[in-house]
Amino acid sequence: MTEGLVLTKEIAERFMKTPDSVDLSDFTSIEDSAAEIISNYEGQLSLSVLSKLSSKSAKFLSRHKGRLLICQINHLSLSAAKFIIQHENLCFMNSEYVTIRGLRRILPLCFPDETEIPIYAKLYGWLGDPYEPYMQKLNYHLNPEDALKLARAFPTDITMYLSGWFGKIEYDALEQLVTYPGSICIAANQLAEDAYRLLSKLNASEIIIDTSVTAVPDDFSIDFATALLSFRNKIRINPDFVPDDRISILEQHASLSFKGSLSYSS
């Protein structure tokens, strides 16, 4: 990598003509005109060492179709953040350290405003995979008011992990998530029993069931497995920690098959 290498308009034009002649991961900054040009590339853009991104460049790159990899940006303006999260296939991997000017940092027991939720989700990994080692979990029960914020504002192109971030999900909170159309991950022992009957009403595109060591086999109840049968969309489950009698119930679901793992049958 060359220190301080700028991706210019001329280099971007060369990349568009012959992609193999330019390694985008060499560039630490990018001209706005170059961002506009490469946004038309129909493949992965690996801007892995980019350390600067203007609002204008972020707006151009948000229109790109394909995977966009960004790893090294430490500072963004709020307007640049709002643009870049509009990208449909963004992989933003420096989330632990990025500072966004104008965005307040949320404390472990605080919940962001609706306008902030997409930024925290996509750029900080908030409500992302709870097994990432640097994640600071909320670890409290999700209340209905905050659940409604999630239903309205959480991005639908990434999974909303309730598992590992919240405690029990009561009926009133799950009810607020009925309209959310994206993917939801919950632990096998996370729903209160009276919330089971809401599973048939959820509009989530899929439910991922966390059956890891955080939800031991005895916590995957027969009542929960039976209630899952009423969910009409895709279900994903790792069966390694699921008792056999629960598996026999789950196999009745139209979207599941058992071939060493329970997975969606297309």
Protein Blocks (a to p, Z undefined) as FASTA:
>chain_A
ZZhiacdfklmmmmmmmmmlpcfklpfbdcfklmmmmmmpgcddddfkbcbdcfklmmmm
mmpgcddddfkbcbdcfklmmmmmmpmbbccfklmmoccehiacddfkbccdfklmmmmm
mmnopaiafkbmklccfkiacdfklmmmmmmmgcfkbccdfehpaccddfklmmmmmmpm
bdcdddfklpcfklmmmmmmpccfbdcddfbfklcfklmcfklmmmmmmpmbdcdddfkl
gcfklmmmmmmpmkbccehiacddZZ
